[in-house]
Amino acid sequence: MIKTYYSDKNIRLFNGDVIEILNALPDECVDLIFADPPYNLSNGGFTCHAGKRVSVNKGKWDKSRGTAEDFEFHYNWIAACRRVLKPSGTLWISGTYHSIYACGFALQKQDWHLINDICWFKPNAAPNLSCRMFTASHETLLWAKKDKKAKHCFNYQLVKNGDWDSDFIKKPNKQMRSVWAITTPKNSEKKYGKHPTQKPEELLRRIILACTAENDIVLDPFCGSATTGVVALKYNRKFAGIDAEKEYLDNIAIPRINDIIQRDDLFELHQEDTLKISENKAEYSLLP
């Protein structure tokens, strides 16, 4: 049995080693996995934040252990995800050039079928202070399923005709392209503190609405500040999150989740993409 670190309604959070916890979950129990694994870029360098020069070091969890060991880690957690993902489910992985190619190679070696790679362009990316290279202003997202013949969820009409007005690349009533312009997290999303690799809610809103139905189970094996969980709950999905760092769960993730749970306003989720926080108290089906 897995010890749940936090649970309430349609959410479970786990603290511990990601592979151990994934290995303890039932086979084929989740509909969507969004993974934001360590990028292994904490190498003593520097970057720009709020106009100031700051270290890129994020913590021991983000330090590279060398090419071979880093790849082994990515290979193992992706393999563990494969077992818990339903045949119709899909996996999303985010990363920069420090990690995404290792993840992509692991997908290839495990015979995943790559559906798309997405370029997430950040219009408000921080400038490059060294002035000796191009300014890093994007991340890559890989979208894959276990079997090429599997019928995966893709809400085409919502993606084509939904409300994506904040993205200047997406034209109204046109197919969504594989380059997304989404700004970094808003200040309101950092109410309880800053996670060094926090993703914007708008990014997860697009992924979750595109690839799941209401009451589906969304899993984030590196949940950090729980952006995936916040968005999943807003749109009436169930959520399971795993993180090795209690500090992030206690100080950021759980307070953000509680804010959503305690909301009294209920909205309906239509094709036009309005919010719904469901009153459905259906039994959570992830735990053994």
ChimeraX commands (.cxc) that place a marker at each C-alpha (Angstrom):
marker #1 position 0.00,0.00,0.00 radius 0.5
marker #1 position 1.13,3.55,-0.72 radius 0.5
marker #1 position 1.00,6.09,2.08 radius 0.5
marker #1 position -0.95,9.12,0.91 radius 0.5
marker #1 position 0.65,12.41,1.91 radius 0.5
marker #1 position -2.49,14.46,1.26 radius 0.5
marker #1 position -6.00,13.60,0.08 radius 0.5
marker #1 position -9.26,15.46,-0.36 radius 0.5
marker #1 position -12.16,14.74,-2.70 radius 0.5
marker #1 position -10.71,13.87,-6.11 radius 0.5
marker #1 position -7.03,14.37,-5.34 radius 0.5
marker #1 position -4.15,12.37,-3.90 radius 0.5
marker #1 position -0.62,13.63,-3.30 radius 0.5
marker #1 position 2.33,11.34,-2.58 radius 0.5
marker #1 position 5.75,12.21,-1.18 radius 0.5
marker #1 position 8.73,10.03,-1.97 radius 0.5
marker #1 position 10.75,8.41,-4.72 radius 0.5
marker #1 position 8.89,8.77,-8.00 radius 0.5
marker #1 position 9.71,5.32,-9.36 radius 0.5
marker #1 position 8.86,3.53,-6.11 radius 0.5
marker #1 position 5.47,5.23,-5.95 radius 0.5
marker #1 position 4.71,4.66,-9.63 radius 0.5
marker #1 position 5.60,0.98,-9.21 radius 0.5
marker #1 position 3.09,0.71,-6.36 radius 0.5
marker #1 position 0.16,2.01,-8.44 radius 0.5
marker #1 position -2.21,-0.34,-10.29 radius 0.5
marker #1 position -1.71,-1.19,-13.94 radius 0.5
marker #1 position -3.37,1.09,-16.51 radius 0.5
marker #1 position -5.10,3.34,-14.00 radius 0.5
marker #1 position -4.57,6.88,-15.36 radius 0.5
marker #1 position -5.80,8.68,-18.46 radius 0.5
marker #1 position -3.17,11.40,-18.85 radius 0.5
marker #1 position 0.35,11.92,-17.51 radius 0.5
marker #1 position 2.03,15.31,-17.57 radius 0.5
marker #1 position 5.67,15.03,-16.52 radius 0.5
marker #1 position 8.05,17.91,-15.87 radius 0.5
marker #1 position 11.14,15.94,-14.81 radius 0.5
marker #1 position 14.41,17.49,-13.57 radius 0.5
marker #1 position 16.22,19.21,-16.43 radius 0.5
marker #1 position 19.63,18.53,-14.83 radius 0.5
marker #1 position 20.81,22.06,-15.60 radius 0.5
marker #1 position 21.97,23.11,-12.12 radius 0.5
marker #1 position 25.59,23.38,-13.18 radius 0.5
marker #1 position 26.84,26.47,-11.37 radius 0.5
marker #1 position 25.94,28.85,-14.18 radius 0.5
marker #1 position 23.82,31.98,-14.01 radius 0.5
marker #1 position 20.66,33.39,-15.52 radius 0.5
marker #1 position 18.50,36.50,-15.30 radius 0.5
marker #1 position 15.52,36.84,-13.00 radius 0.5
marker #1 position 13.61,40.09,-12.42 radius 0.5
marker #1 position 16.44,41.96,-14.03 radius 0.5
marker #1 position 19.10,40.51,-11.76 radius 0.5
marker #1 position 21.84,37.95,-12.26 radius 0.5
marker #1 position 21.01,34.80,-10.28 radius 0.5
marker #1 position 22.33,31.24,-10.06 radius 0.5
marker #1 position 20.71,28.56,-12.19 radius 0.5
marker #1 position 21.10,26.05,-9.34 radius 0.5
marker #1 position 17.72,24.81,-8.16 radius 0.5
marker #1 position 18.66,22.05,-5.73 radius 0.5
marker #1 position 20.31,18.65,-5.48 radius 0.5
marker #1 position 17.37,17.09,-7.32 radius 0.5
marker #1 position 18.27,19.06,-10.45 radius 0.5
marker #1 position 22.01,18.33,-10.61 radius 0.5
marker #1 position 23.30,16.12,-13.39 radius 0.5
marker #1 position 24.86,12.79,-12.41 radius 0.5
marker #1 position 26.42,12.37,-15.83 radius 0.5
marker #1 position 24.96,11.43,-19.18 radius 0.5
marker #1 position 24.59,7.70,-18.52 radius 0.5
marker #1 position 22.98,8.00,-15.08 radius 0.5
marker #1 position 20.71,10.86,-16.14 radius 0.5
marker #1 position 19.46,8.77,-19.06 radius 0.5
marker #1 position 18.91,5.72,-16.85 radius 0.5
marker #1 position 16.74,7.82,-14.54 radius 0.5
marker #1 position 14.64,9.15,-17.41 radius 0.5
marker #1 position 14.34,5.68,-18.94 radius 0.5
marker #1 position 13.14,4.17,-15.65 radius 0.5
marker #1 position 10.50,6.74,-14.74 radius 0.5
marker #1 position 9.13,6.72,-18.29 radius 0.5
marker #1 position 8.92,2.91,-18.18 radius 0.5
marker #1 position 7.06,3.14,-14.87 radius 0.5
marker #1 position 4.65,5.63,-16.42 radius 0.5
marker #1 position 4.03,3.28,-19.32 radius 0.5
marker #1 position 2.69,0.60,-17.00 radius 0.5
marker #1 position 0.20,2.85,-15.17 radius 0.5
marker #1 position -1.08,4.62,-18.30 radius 0.5
marker #1 position -4.27,3.29,-19.88 radius 0.5
marker #1 position -3.98,2.00,-23.47 radius 0.5
marker #1 position -5.98,5.02,-24.64 radius 0.5
marker #1 position -4.01,7.44,-22.45 radius 0.5
marker #1 position -1.20,9.78,-23.42 radius 0.5
marker #1 position 2.01,11.06,-21.90 radius 0.5
marker #1 position 3.32,14.62,-22.05 radius 0.5
marker #1 position 6.93,15.46,-21.15 radius 0.5
marker #1 position 8.34,18.97,-20.90 radius 0.5
marker #1 position 12.00,19.89,-21.05 radius 0.5
marker #1 position 14.82,21.95,-22.46 radius 0.5
marker #1 position 17.79,20.74,-24.50 radius 0.5
marker #1 position 19.40,19.63,-21.21 radius 0.5
marker #1 position 16.91,16.77,-20.82 radius 0.5
marker #1 position 14.36,16.49,-23.60 radius 0.5
marker #1 position 16.55,14.51,-26.00 radius 0.5
marker #1 position 17.26,11.89,-23.35 radius 0.5
marker #1 position 13.52,11.60,-22.70 radius 0.5
marker #1 position 12.81,11.35,-26.42 radius 0.5
marker #1 position 15.41,8.60,-26.86 radius 0.5
marker #1 position 13.89,6.70,-23.93 radius 0.5
marker #1 position 10.48,6.92,-25.61 radius 0.5
marker #1 position 11.97,5.52,-28.81 radius 0.5
marker #1 position 13.72,2.64,-27.04 radius 0.5
marker #1 position 10.45,1.71,-25.29 radius 0.5
marker #1 position 8.47,1.82,-28.55 radius 0.5
marker #1 position 6.19,4.70,-27.66 radius 0.5
marker #1 position 4.47,6.43,-30.58 radius 0.5
marker #1 position 5.25,10.13,-30.72 radius 0.5
marker #1 position 2.13,12.09,-31.67 radius 0.5
marker #1 position 3.59,15.61,-31.66 radius 0.5
marker #1 position 6.43,17.68,-30.38 radius 0.5
marker #1 position 5.35,21.14,-29.26 radius 0.5
marker #1 position 7.45,24.29,-29.10 radius 0.5
marker #1 position 6.29,26.32,-26.11 radius 0.5
marker #1 position 7.44,29.86,-26.96 radius 0.5
marker #1 position 7.76,32.24,-24.00 radius 0.5
marker #1 position 7.16,35.84,-25.18 radius 0.5
marker #1 position 8.39,37.19,-21.83 radius 0.5
marker #1 position 11.47,34.99,-21.46 radius 0.5
marker #1 position 14.41,36.36,-19.46 radius 0.5
marker #1 position 17.27,37.90,-21.47 radius 0.5
marker #1 position 20.63,36.20,-21.91 radius 0.5
marker #1 position 23.28,37.96,-19.83 radius 0.5
marker #1 position 26.38,36.45,-21.39 radius 0.5
marker #1 position 25.60,37.88,-24.84 radius 0.5
marker #1 position 27.43,34.89,-26.35 radius 0.5
marker #1 position 24.42,32.81,-27.46 radius 0.5
marker #1 position 20.80,33.09,-28.54 radius 0.5
marker #1 position 18.32,33.93,-25.79 radius 0.5
marker #1 position 16.60,30.76,-24.56 radius 0.5
marker #1 position 12.90,31.48,-25.05 radius 0.5
marker #1 position 11.23,28.11,-25.51 radius 0.5
marker #1 position 10.77,24.64,-24.08 radius 0.5
marker #1 position 9.91,21.46,-25.93 radius 0.5
marker #1 position 6.95,19.24,-25.09 radius 0.5
marker #1 position 6.70,15.64,-26.29 radius 0.5
marker #1 position 3.26,14.07,-26.64 radius 0.5
marker #1 position 3.19,10.29,-26.96 radius 0.5
marker #1 position 1.03,7.17,-26.59 radius 0.5
marker #1 position 1.99,3.56,-25.95 radius 0.5
marker #1 position 0.70,2.11,-29.22 radius 0.5
marker #1 position 0.39,3.78,-32.61 radius 0.5
marker #1 position -2.95,2.01,-33.21 radius 0.5
marker #1 position -4.48,3.11,-29.90 radius 0.5
marker #1 position -7.34,5.60,-30.08 radius 0.5
marker #1 position -6.25,8.51,-27.90 radius 0.5
marker #1 position -8.32,11.45,-26.68 radius 0.5
marker #1 position -8.02,14.65,-28.67 radius 0.5
marker #1 position -10.82,17.20,-28.35 radius 0.5
marker #1 position -10.36,18.63,-31.82 radius 0.5
marker #1 position -13.28,21.06,-31.94 radius 0.5
marker #1 position -12.46,22.55,-28.55 radius 0.5
marker #1 position -8.81,22.96,-29.54 radius 0.5
marker #1 position -9.74,24.55,-32.86 radius 0.5
marker #1 position -12.57,26.80,-31.70 radius 0.5
marker #1 position -11.92,27.32,-27.98 radius 0.5
marker #1 position -10.83,30.45,-26.15 radius 0.5
marker #1 position -7.08,30.76,-26.68 radius 0.5
marker #1 position -7.02,34.55,-27.05 radius 0.5
marker #1 position -3.88,34.99,-24.96 radius 0.5
marker #1 position -1.85,33.16,-27.64 radius 0.5
marker #1 position -1.13,35.52,-30.55 radius 0.5
marker #1 position -0.09,32.57,-32.75 radius 0.5
marker #1 position -3.44,30.77,-32.47 radius 0.5
marker #1 position -5.90,32.29,-34.97 radius 0.5
marker #1 position -9.65,32.07,-34.21 radius 0.5
marker #1 position -11.41,29.07,-35.72 radius 0.5
marker #1 position -8.18,27.74,-37.24 radius 0.5
marker #1 position -6.38,24.51,-36.40 radius 0.5
marker #1 position -3.97,24.87,-33.51 radius 0.5
marker #1 position -0.35,24.64,-34.60 radius 0.5
marker #1 position 2.57,23.02,-32.80 radius 0.5
marker #1 position 4.06,26.35,-31.67 radius 0.5
marker #1 position 2.32,27.82,-28.63 radius 0.5
marker #1 position 2.93,31.33,-27.33 radius 0.5
marker #1 position 2.26,31.23,-23.58 radius 0.5
marker #1 position 3.84,33.51,-21.01 radius 0.5
marker #1 position 5.59,32.24,-17.89 radius 0.5
marker #1 position 3.50,31.89,-14.67 radius 0.5
marker #1 position 1.58,34.99,-13.59 radius 0.5
marker #1 position 2.27,36.57,-10.21 radius 0.5
marker #1 position -1.15,35.40,-9.02 radius 0.5
marker #1 position -0.01,31.80,-9.55 radius 0.5
marker #1 position 2.89,32.37,-7.14 radius 0.5
marker #1 position 0.71,33.43,-4.24 radius 0.5
marker #1 position 2.27,30.87,-1.89 radius 0.5
marker #1 position 5.82,31.10,-3.15 radius 0.5
marker #1 position 7.95,30.37,-6.18 radius 0.5
marker #1 position 8.85,26.95,-7.46 radius 0.5
marker #1 position 12.00,27.12,-9.64 radius 0.5
marker #1 position 10.43,25.15,-12.50 radius 0.5
marker #1 position 6.78,26.15,-12.12 radius 0.5
marker #1 position 4.67,25.89,-15.27 radius 0.5
marker #1 position 1.92,28.39,-16.15 radius 0.5
marker #1 position -1.68,27.33,-15.63 radius 0.5
marker #1 position -2.45,28.28,-19.23 radius 0.5
marker #1 position -0.04,25.63,-20.52 radius 0.5
marker #1 position -1.72,22.90,-18.46 radius 0.5
marker #1 position -5.19,24.20,-19.30 radius 0.5
marker #1 position -4.45,23.62,-22.98 radius 0.5
marker #1 position -3.04,20.13,-22.47 radius 0.5
marker #1 position -5.73,18.91,-20.08 radius 0.5
marker #1 position -8.65,20.26,-22.10 radius 0.5
marker #1 position -7.19,18.90,-25.33 radius 0.5
marker #1 position -6.45,15.40,-24.10 radius 0.5
marker #1 position -8.94,14.42,-21.38 radius 0.5
marker #1 position -12.64,14.23,-20.57 radius 0.5
marker #1 position -14.35,15.15,-17.33 radius 0.5
marker #1 position -13.65,12.73,-14.45 radius 0.5
marker #1 position -10.50,11.42,-16.13 radius 0.5
marker #1 position -7.50,10.82,-13.87 radius 0.5
marker #1 position -4.49,13.06,-14.47 radius 0.5
marker #1 position -1.11,12.10,-13.00 radius 0.5
marker #1 position 1.91,14.36,-12.51 radius 0.5
marker #1 position 4.96,12.39,-11.30 radius 0.5
marker #1 position 6.97,15.56,-10.57 radius 0.5
marker #1 position 4.13,17.77,-9.38 radius 0.5
marker #1 position 6.17,20.50,-7.61 radius 0.5
marker #1 position 3.82,23.45,-7.11 radius 0.5
marker #1 position 0.82,21.37,-8.31 radius 0.5
marker #1 position -0.10,23.49,-11.30 radius 0.5
marker #1 position -1.29,20.31,-13.03 radius 0.5
marker #1 position -3.51,19.48,-10.08 radius 0.5
marker #1 position -4.94,23.00,-9.82 radius 0.5
marker #1 position -5.98,22.96,-13.47 radius 0.5
marker #1 position -7.24,19.37,-13.34 radius 0.5
marker #1 position -9.55,20.18,-10.43 radius 0.5
marker #1 position -10.78,23.39,-12.04 radius 0.5
marker #1 position -11.95,21.39,-15.02 radius 0.5
marker #1 position -13.51,18.50,-13.12 radius 0.5
marker #1 position -10.71,15.98,-13.53 radius 0.5
marker #1 position -9.21,13.80,-10.80 radius 0.5
marker #1 position -5.57,14.26,-9.90 radius 0.5
marker #1 position -2.67,12.29,-8.46 radius 0.5
marker #1 position 0.64,14.04,-7.85 radius 0.5
marker #1 position 4.06,12.78,-6.74 radius 0.5
marker #1 position 6.97,14.84,-5.48 radius 0.5
marker #1 position 10.14,14.05,-3.55 radius 0.5
marker #1 position 10.31,17.45,-1.82 radius 0.5
marker #1 position 8.01,17.97,1.18 radius 0.5
marker #1 position 8.86,21.67,1.19 radius 0.5
marker #1 position 7.11,22.25,-2.13 radius 0.5
marker #1 position 4.13,20.09,-1.22 radius 0.5
marker #1 position 3.59,21.74,2.17 radius 0.5
marker #1 position 4.27,25.36,1.27 radius 0.5
marker #1 position 3.00,25.68,-2.29 radius 0.5
marker #1 position 1.15,22.67,-3.70 radius 0.5
marker #1 position -1.27,21.92,-0.86 radius 0.5
marker #1 position -2.24,25.58,-0.22 radius 0.5
marker #1 position -2.93,26.04,-3.94 radius 0.5
marker #1 position -5.02,22.86,-4.03 radius 0.5
marker #1 position -6.95,23.99,-0.94 radius 0.5
marker #1 position -7.79,27.27,-2.64 radius 0.5
marker #1 position -9.49,25.36,-5.45 radius 0.5
marker #1 position -11.30,22.91,-3.17 radius 0.5
marker #1 position -12.71,25.72,-1.04 radius 0.5
marker #1 position -14.17,27.65,-3.94 radius 0.5
marker #1 position -17.95,27.96,-3.81 radius 0.5
marker #1 position -18.57,29.19,-7.34 radius 0.5
marker #1 position -19.52,26.49,-9.82 radius 0.5
marker #1 position -19.21,26.88,-13.57 radius 0.5
marker #1 position -20.11,24.63,-16.45 radius 0.5
marker #1 position -17.58,23.27,-18.89 radius 0.5
marker #1 position -18.87,23.81,-22.42 radius 0.5
marker #1 position -17.11,23.60,-25.73 radius 0.5
marker #1 position -16.53,27.33,-25.35 radius 0.5
marker #1 position -14.24,26.45,-22.44 radius 0.5
marker #1 position -15.82,27.85,-19.31 radius 0.5
marker #1 position -14.81,26.45,-15.93 radius 0.5
marker #1 position -16.55,23.81,-13.92 radius 0.5
marker #1 position -15.75,22.70,-10.40 radius 0.5
marker #1 position -17.83,19.58,-10.02 radius 0.5
marker #1 position -19.99,18.66,-7.05 radius 0.5
marker #1 position -19.56,15.01,-7.98 radius 0.5
marker #1 position -18.18,13.10,-4.99 radius 0.5
marker #1 position -17.49,9.88,-6.92 radius 0.5
marker #1 position -15.06,7.48,-5.28 radius 0.5
marker #1 position -11.46,8.08,-6.26 radius 0.5
marker #1 position -10.25,5.02,-8.15 radius 0.5
marker #1 position -6.48,5.36,-8.24 radius 0.5
marker #1 position -5.38,3.67,-5.03 radius 0.5
marker #1 position -5.13,-0.13,-4.79 radius 0.5
marker link #1:1,2 radius 0.2
marker link #1:2,3 radius 0.2
marker link #1:3,4 radius 0.2
marker link #1:4,5 radius 0.2
marker link #1:5,6 radius 0.2
marker link #1:6,7 radius 0.2
marker link #1:7,8 radius 0.2
marker link #1:8,9 radius 0.2
marker link #1:9,10 radius 0.2
marker link #1:10,11 radius 0.2
marker link #1:11,12 radius 0.2
marker link #1:12,13 radius 0.2
marker link #1:13,14 radius 0.2
marker link #1:14,15 radius 0.2
marker link #1:15,16 radius 0.2
marker link #1:16,17 radius 0.2
marker link #1:17,18 radius 0.2
marker link #1:18,19 radius 0.2
marker link #1:19,20 radius 0.2
marker link #1:20,21 radius 0.2
marker link #1:21,22 radius 0.2
marker link #1:22,23 radius 0.2
marker link #1:23,24 radius 0.2
marker link #1:24,25 radius 0.2
marker link #1:25,26 radius 0.2
marker link #1:26,27 radius 0.2
marker link #1:27,28 radius 0.2
marker link #1:28,29 radius 0.2
marker link #1:29,30 radius 0.2
marker link #1:30,31 radius 0.2
marker link #1:31,32 radius 0.2
marker link #1:32,33 radius 0.2
marker link #1:33,34 radius 0.2
marker link #1:34,35 radius 0.2
marker link #1:35,36 radius 0.2
marker link #1:36,37 radius 0.2
marker link #1:37,38 radius 0.2
marker link #1:38,39 radius 0.2
marker link #1:39,40 radius 0.2
marker link #1:40,41 radius 0.2
marker link #1:41,42 radius 0.2
marker link #1:42,43 radius 0.2
marker link #1:43,44 radius 0.2
marker link #1:44,45 radius 0.2
marker link #1:45,46 radius 0.2
marker link #1:46,47 radius 0.2
marker link #1:47,48 radius 0.2
marker link #1:48,49 radius 0.2
marker link #1:49,50 radius 0.2
marker link #1:50,51 radius 0.2
marker link #1:51,52 radius 0.2
marker link #1:52,53 radius 0.2
marker link #1:53,54 radius 0.2
marker link #1:54,55 radius 0.2
marker link #1:55,56 radius 0.2
marker link #1:56,57 radius 0.2
marker link #1:57,58 radius 0.2
marker link #1:58,59 radius 0.2
marker link #1:59,60 radius 0.2
marker link #1:60,61 radius 0.2
marker link #1:61,62 radius 0.2
marker link #1:62,63 radius 0.2
marker link #1:63,64 radius 0.2
marker link #1:64,65 radius 0.2
marker link #1:65,66 radius 0.2
marker link #1:66,67 radius 0.2
marker link #1:67,68 radius 0.2
marker link #1:68,69 radius 0.2
marker link #1:69,70 radius 0.2
marker link #1:70,71 radius 0.2
marker link #1:71,72 radius 0.2
marker link #1:72,73 radius 0.2
marker link #1:73,74 radius 0.2
marker link #1:74,75 radius 0.2
marker link #1:75,76 radius 0.2
marker link #1:76,77 radius 0.2
marker link #1:77,78 radius 0.2
marker link #1:78,79 radius 0.2
marker link #1:79,80 radius 0.2
marker link #1:80,81 radius 0.2
marker link #1:81,82 radius 0.2
marker link #1:82,83 radius 0.2
marker link #1:83,84 radius 0.2
marker link #1:84,85 radius 0.2
marker link #1:85,86 radius 0.2
marker link #1:86,87 radius 0.2
marker link #1:87,88 radius 0.2
marker link #1:88,89 radius 0.2
marker link #1:89,90 radius 0.2
marker link #1:90,91 radius 0.2
marker link #1:91,92 radius 0.2
marker link #1:92,93 radius 0.2
marker link #1:93,94 radius 0.2
marker link #1:94,95 radius 0.2
marker link #1:95,96 radius 0.2
marker link #1:96,97 radius 0.2
marker link #1:97,98 radius 0.2
marker link #1:98,99 radius 0.2
marker link #1:99,100 radius 0.2
marker link #1:100,101 radius 0.2
marker link #1:101,102 radius 0.2
marker link #1:102,103 radius 0.2
marker link #1:103,104 radius 0.2
marker link #1:104,105 radius 0.2
marker link #1:105,106 radius 0.2
marker link #1:106,107 radius 0.2
marker link #1:107,108 radius 0.2
marker link #1:108,109 radius 0.2
marker link #1:109,110 radius 0.2
marker link #1:110,111 radius 0.2
marker link #1:111,112 radius 0.2
marker link #1:112,113 radius 0.2
marker link #1:113,114 radius 0.2
marker link #1:114,115 radius 0.2
marker link #1:115,116 radius 0.2
marker link #1:116,117 radius 0.2
marker link #1:117,118 radius 0.2
marker link #1:118,119 radius 0.2
marker link #1:119,120 radius 0.2
marker link #1:120,121 radius 0.2
marker link #1:121,122 radius 0.2
marker link #1:122,123 radius 0.2
marker link #1:123,124 radius 0.2
marker link #1:124,125 radius 0.2
marker link #1:125,126 radius 0.2
marker link #1:126,127 radius 0.2
marker link #1:127,128 radius 0.2
marker link #1:128,129 radius 0.2
marker link #1:129,130 radius 0.2
marker link #1:130,131 radius 0.2
marker link #1:131,132 radius 0.2
marker link #1:132,133 radius 0.2
marker link #1:133,134 radius 0.2
marker link #1:134,135 radius 0.2
marker link #1:135,136 radius 0.2
marker link #1:136,137 radius 0.2
marker link #1:137,138 radius 0.2
marker link #1:138,139 radius 0.2
marker link #1:139,140 radius 0.2
marker link #1:140,141 radius 0.2
marker link #1:141,142 radius 0.2
marker link #1:142,143 radius 0.2
marker link #1:143,144 radius 0.2
marker link #1:144,145 radius 0.2
marker link #1:145,146 radius 0.2
marker link #1:146,147 radius 0.2
marker link #1:147,148 radius 0.2
marker link #1:148,149 radius 0.2
marker link #1:149,150 radius 0.2
marker link #1:150,151 radius 0.2
marker link #1:151,152 radius 0.2
marker link #1:152,153 radius 0.2
marker link #1:153,154 radius 0.2
marker link #1:154,155 radius 0.2
marker link #1:155,156 radius 0.2
marker link #1:156,157 radius 0.2
marker link #1:157,158 radius 0.2
marker link #1:158,159 radius 0.2
marker link #1:159,160 radius 0.2
marker link #1:160,161 radius 0.2
marker link #1:161,162 radius 0.2
marker link #1:162,163 radius 0.2
marker link #1:163,164 radius 0.2
marker link #1:164,165 radius 0.2
marker link #1:165,166 radius 0.2
marker link #1:166,167 radius 0.2
marker link #1:167,168 radius 0.2
marker link #1:168,169 radius 0.2
marker link #1:169,170 radius 0.2
marker link #1:170,171 radius 0.2
marker link #1:171,172 radius 0.2
marker link #1:172,173 radius 0.2
marker link #1:173,174 radius 0.2
marker link #1:174,175 radius 0.2
marker link #1:175,176 radius 0.2
marker link #1:176,177 radius 0.2
marker link #1:177,178 radius 0.2
marker link #1:178,179 radius 0.2
marker link #1:179,180 radius 0.2
marker link #1:180,181 radius 0.2
marker link #1:181,182 radius 0.2
marker link #1:182,183 radius 0.2
marker link #1:183,184 radius 0.2
marker link #1:184,185 radius 0.2
marker link #1:185,186 radius 0.2
marker link #1:186,187 radius 0.2
marker link #1:187,188 radius 0.2
marker link #1:188,189 radius 0.2
marker link #1:189,190 radius 0.2
marker link #1:190,191 radius 0.2
marker link #1:191,192 radius 0.2
marker link #1:192,193 radius 0.2
marker link #1:193,194 radius 0.2
marker link #1:194,195 radius 0.2
marker link #1:195,196 radius 0.2
marker link #1:196,197 radius 0.2
marker link #1:197,198 radius 0.2
marker link #1:198,199 radius 0.2
marker link #1:199,200 radius 0.2
marker link #1:200,201 radius 0.2
marker link #1:201,202 radius 0.2
marker link #1:202,203 radius 0.2
marker link #1:203,204 radius 0.2
marker link #1:204,205 radius 0.2
marker link #1:205,206 radius 0.2
marker link #1:206,207 radius 0.2
marker link #1:207,208 radius 0.2
marker link #1:208,209 radius 0.2
marker link #1:209,210 radius 0.2
marker link #1:210,211 radius 0.2
marker link #1:211,212 radius 0.2
marker link #1:212,213 radius 0.2
marker link #1:213,214 radius 0.2
marker link #1:214,215 radius 0.2
marker link #1:215,216 radius 0.2
marker link #1:216,217 radius 0.2
marker link #1:217,218 radius 0.2
marker link #1:218,219 radius 0.2
marker link #1:219,220 radius 0.2
marker link #1:220,221 radius 0.2
marker link #1:221,222 radius 0.2
marker link #1:222,223 radius 0.2
marker link #1:223,224 radius 0.2
marker link #1:224,225 radius 0.2
marker link #1:225,226 radius 0.2
marker link #1:226,227 radius 0.2
marker link #1:227,228 radius 0.2
marker link #1:228,229 radius 0.2
marker link #1:229,230 radius 0.2
marker link #1:230,231 radius 0.2
marker link #1:231,232 radius 0.2
marker link #1:232,233 radius 0.2
marker link #1:233,234 radius 0.2
marker link #1:234,235 radius 0.2
marker link #1:235,236 radius 0.2
marker link #1:236,237 radius 0.2
marker link #1:237,238 radius 0.2
marker link #1:238,239 radius 0.2
marker link #1:239,240 radius 0.2
marker link #1:240,241 radius 0.2
marker link #1:241,242 radius 0.2
marker link #1:242,243 radius 0.2
marker link #1:243,244 radius 0.2
marker link #1:244,245 radius 0.2
marker link #1:245,246 radius 0.2
marker link #1:246,247 radius 0.2
marker link #1:247,248 radius 0.2
marker link #1:248,249 radius 0.2
marker link #1:249,250 radius 0.2
marker link #1:250,251 radius 0.2
marker link #1:251,252 radius 0.2
marker link #1:252,253 radius 0.2
marker link #1:253,254 radius 0.2
marker link #1:254,255 radius 0.2
marker link #1:255,256 radius 0.2
marker link #1:256,257 radius 0.2
marker link #1:257,258 radius 0.2
marker link #1:258,259 radius 0.2
marker link #1:259,260 radius 0.2
marker link #1:260,261 radius 0.2
marker link #1:261,262 radius 0.2
marker link #1:262,263 radius 0.2
marker link #1:263,264 radius 0.2
marker link #1:264,265 radius 0.2
marker link #1:265,266 radius 0.2
marker link #1:266,267 radius 0.2
marker link #1:267,268 radius 0.2
marker link #1:268,269 radius 0.2
marker link #1:269,270 radius 0.2
marker link #1:270,271 radius 0.2
marker link #1:271,272 radius 0.2
marker link #1:272,273 radius 0.2
marker link #1:273,274 radius 0.2
marker link #1:274,275 radius 0.2
marker link #1:275,276 radius 0.2
marker link #1:276,277 radius 0.2
marker link #1:277,278 radius 0.2
marker link #1:278,279 radius 0.2
marker link #1:279,280 radius 0.2
marker link #1:280,281 radius 0.2
marker link #1:281,282 radius 0.2
marker link #1:282,283 radius 0.2
marker link #1:283,284 radius 0.2
marker link #1:284,285 radius 0.2
marker link #1:285,286 radius 0.2
marker link #1:286,287 radius 0.2
marker link #1:287,288 radius 0.2
view
